[in-house]
Structure formats: structure tokens, C-alpha cells
Amino acid sequence: MKDNGTQENQKTLGLLDLVVLGIGAIIGTGILVLTGIVAAQDAGPAVILSFLIAAVASGLIGLCYAELTTSLPNSGSAFFYAWVSIGNVAAFLAGWTLIGVYVTTTATVANGWTGYFSSFLSELNVHLPNSLLAAPDKGGIINLPAFIMVLLIAFILTRGTSESKVVNNILVGVKLLIILLFLVVSFRDINVANLHPFYPYGVSGVFTGASAVFFSFLGFDALATSAEDAKDVNRTLPLAIVISLTVSTLLYILVGFVMTGVLKYKRLNVSEAMSYVLLDKGHVLVAQIVSFGAILGIMAVVFAFIYAGSNIIKSMSRSKFLPETLATLNSKTHSPNRAIWLVGILAAVLAGEFDLHYLALISNVGSLVVFFLISAIVIIMRKRYPMLERPFMVPGGTIIPILSMIVCLVLLVNISLNAWLTYLVWLLVGGVVYFLYGRKHGDSFTSDDYDL
């Protein structure tokens, strides 16, 4: 299949780079923050089963992504797939949803990063004023560390995927090393008695925990936006999705098992659970190393989501749903610098100046809506374009896509009303943009330019 922009980029991402990108996006604040909190509040030691359930659900969706990304290799992800299979309105709203998801997730992660950053500085006896660590509604002026960090990552991305992937690979490597360090040091402190009762909140608590930790796996969808930068995309991208999900799941389960084995689950209701567990057992130096590694590791998550968001904007702009100038690639780095800076600046401002409690809810609902759409599009594309070459095809006919849709619906039903209202407001803004600009300028999909 041909693509308007496939030849514009130099393909620089091999299988290892893609796996690292996926792991970098998935393993972040979830493993560093959420594991302990979900164990304490929802599932107890059975948090490992919560992660397993969430991983299976993510795996179903990941298989659907794999079929579409190999059949339709394009950086636009759900936007492009919806454009080909459904039409302009659905495509624009899918793309708009993804932009909201990636921008707000970036800003939310950056906010969490500030906590680790200021905590680490405090251990070095360096104390920043609260006015520079919090948004105005939290009594500060600006969350300056988060603001600067997001812009720094955006700048690194403008150097092109060839250079920036080296930085990302290093950041992810550091993150994996601190997780392994935590596991090795803490394993000997496990007290099996702490694992009882295993189901303190019952089976329902396990599923409640699964709903909470499901969002720890959202990063794998960022891989779908890398299709145009991937070498041998038909082989590497499906493998990267499966490998990154498998590795991430294993690490989540191991960390959950060790945490709840070292300390009673009720004591893990803290945001820096890894460091807390280490400090409780007297591993002060290791705790400091883990904190420093977390600072670097979380930056890899920001990297992945700014990269993904800019690729969505690039694809929408190429199809004229957004101003075409946003799709312009830098002649030296072959990166969409205007799109990168747009995502980076928006996320930096949100991270620095706003309470993201409600804004972050966009990512919760938006991601599941997109995942539902992705699963449905697999079925639609098979019926609409039966002759399309599919290097990878989800096994079992329509069973897995349908199961994937059911999982998304179940999780959507259990999301709060505030989350839905926040997402609908973002969708309404997108509707205005579409009718004022996208409807007039956006191209309608024609199969003449594609081998369908």
C-alpha cells in the first residue's frame, strides 16, 4: 500500500528501537506510583492478577493494532484507519481524541515527575520554593520543573528520530536498570506472611484494580504512530507490540509481588512506593539511586507521547484536516518540528499552569474510545477491503476484535461521570474546529492513491 508521506521520512527505527519505545511508554508512572496504591486500596497482594487481567485486555487490543499497522502503515494511527474505513467526521474526531490523550497524558506524567525531582533534590539538601513547584490553584506560580522538562524533550525530538532515539534508549535503559535493582535488593526482604490474605478485597477488588492499572498499559498504542519510521514494518511492528507488552507485564507482576511481599499491602498507599519500600528496610543509597533513575525514566514516557502526538498532527495536516504547514518536515532532521513544538508547548503549559485532575480524564475515556474504534475497524476493513494485503492478521476471525470491543465497553461503563463530561467537552471543541476548518479543507479518502 502506498502512503502520501511514507517516503518523506528516512526509516530509522529497528525492532530494538521499537521495543524500547513501547516499553518506555508503558513502564512509567504506573510501575513507580500506581502499583503500591492499587495494592493498598483495591486488590492487596492480588494486584499481580489485576496486572495480568489488564495485560490480557491490552494484548487483545494490541493484536488489532498489529493487523492495522502492517496493512496500513501510517503515522496517523486511528485517524488514518478511520479515514480509510469510515469517513471524514469519524477520522477527525478519532485524531482529535488522540491529540487530547497524548497532550494531557504528557502533562500529567510531567506533573508526577516533578514530585520525584523535588524529592531527589531535597535528599541533596536543595529546596526549591513551592511557588515554582505548583500550579496557581495549588498555591504556586508555575510548576517550573515540569514545564522545562517537557520543552527539553520536545527539543530533543526536533533533532530527528535518528538522534533522539539514542537519548530515549538510554532513558529506558536507566529505567529498566533501577527496576531490576529494586527487585534484586528487595527480593531477600520478602516475608511470605505479608502475602496473606491474598484477596483482602475479594475477587471484585481484583477487577477494580484491573480497571485502574489498565491505564498503565496505554503506551503501547504510541507504537502504532511509528509505522512510517519503522524498518521492515510488517515484521518489526507486530513483534514490538507483543514484546513490549510481554516484558512490561512481567515487570509489573514482579514489582507487585515483591512490594506486597516486603511490606503489608496497607502500608503501600504512597506515591513513591519503590523508594518507600527500600527506605523501610534500610537501603538508603539504593533508594536514592532508584529516585534518580525514576527522574530519568519517566522522561522516556514524555518522549513517547510527544512523539506520538506530533505524528497524529502530521498525518491530519497532510490530509488537510489541520493546516498543512504542521506537516512540514525539517530538511535536515526529517522530523515534523512544528507539530512537535505544538504538542510540546501545549503539554508544557498544561503541566505548568493547570490542575490536571479533570484534564487527565480525557486520556482515560479517549483511549478506550479509540481502542474500541480500532477493534471495530479491523472488522470493517476486512469486509470493505477483502483483497487488502495483510502481512499480519488477527487469528480466530472476528472473535478477538469483538472481545476487545467488549473489554473496552466494560471499562468505559465503569468510568466516572466527570471523566465522560471532560472528554465530551474536548470532543465538542474538536467538532467546532472540524466545522470551521476541517470540513472545508479536509480531503476525502479515495482508493485511487492507495493499493486497496
Buried (B, 14 or more C-beta within 10 A) or exposed (E): BEBBBBEBBEBBBBBEBBBBBBBBBBBBBBBBBBBBBBBBBBBBBBBBBBBBBBBBBBBBBBBBBBBBBBBBBBBBBBBBBBBBBBEBBBBBBBBBBBBBBBBBBBBBBBBBBBBBBBBBBEEEEEEBEEEBBBBBEEEBBBBBBBBBBBBBBBBBBBBBBBBBBEBBBEBBBBBBBBBEBBBEBBEEBBEEEBBEEBBBBEEEBBBBBBBBBBBBBBBBBBBBBBBBBBBEBBBBBBBBBBBBBBBBBEBBBBBBBBBBBBBBBEBBBBBBBBBBBBBBBEBEEBBBBBBBBBBBBBBBBBBBBBBBBBBBBBBBBBBBBBBEEBBBBBEEBBBBBBBBBBBBBBBBBBBBBBBBEBBBBBBBBBBBBBBBBBBBBBBBBBEBBEEBEBBBBBEEEBEBBBBBBBBBEEBBEEBEEEBBEBBEBBBEEBBEBBEEBBBEEBEEBEEEEBEB
